[in-house]
């Protein structure tokens, strides 16, 4: 963890963790295709890198990635857990009234197991392009609109459950 310059920070992390009775999600082929939780001891050797840069007072950019190497004690895989996650983002503050954000969040392929059925069913990785605009009315009130999956990609976070494609939401945020 440290700084490259006054306007940049980085964080590198390397580690190993073992989780006893970790929850893993598998698919149950019943009438509603439910998800079921199973438990296994999982070891994770990982590396994480994060970098943040500020360019002036208005522009901030950042990137984060995490590489995981999961090993399950009894199961063939650590079901639904990706070996790679990443995020890239930028934020621009215009006259302290508008805040524009754009980013890409993604993960690598994962594997699923069906209860009393096939194992190692591959789920493709994905990248989700998103953006957000905030209008700051006063220090305590802001209006916002956000779009997710702007590329309108079809993907699944959980096996058998498609994510929403293009999604646009908005709202009002107030803090007291």
Secondary structure, DSSP 8 states (H G I E B T S, - for coil): -EEEETTEEEEEEEEEEEEEEEEEEEE--STT--EEEEEEEEEEEEEEEEEEEEETTTEEEEEEEEEEEEEESSSSS-TT--SEEEEEEEEEEETTTEEEEEEEEEE--EEE-BTTS---EEE--EEEEEEEEEEEEETTEEEEEEEE-TT----EEETTEE--SSEEEEEEEE--
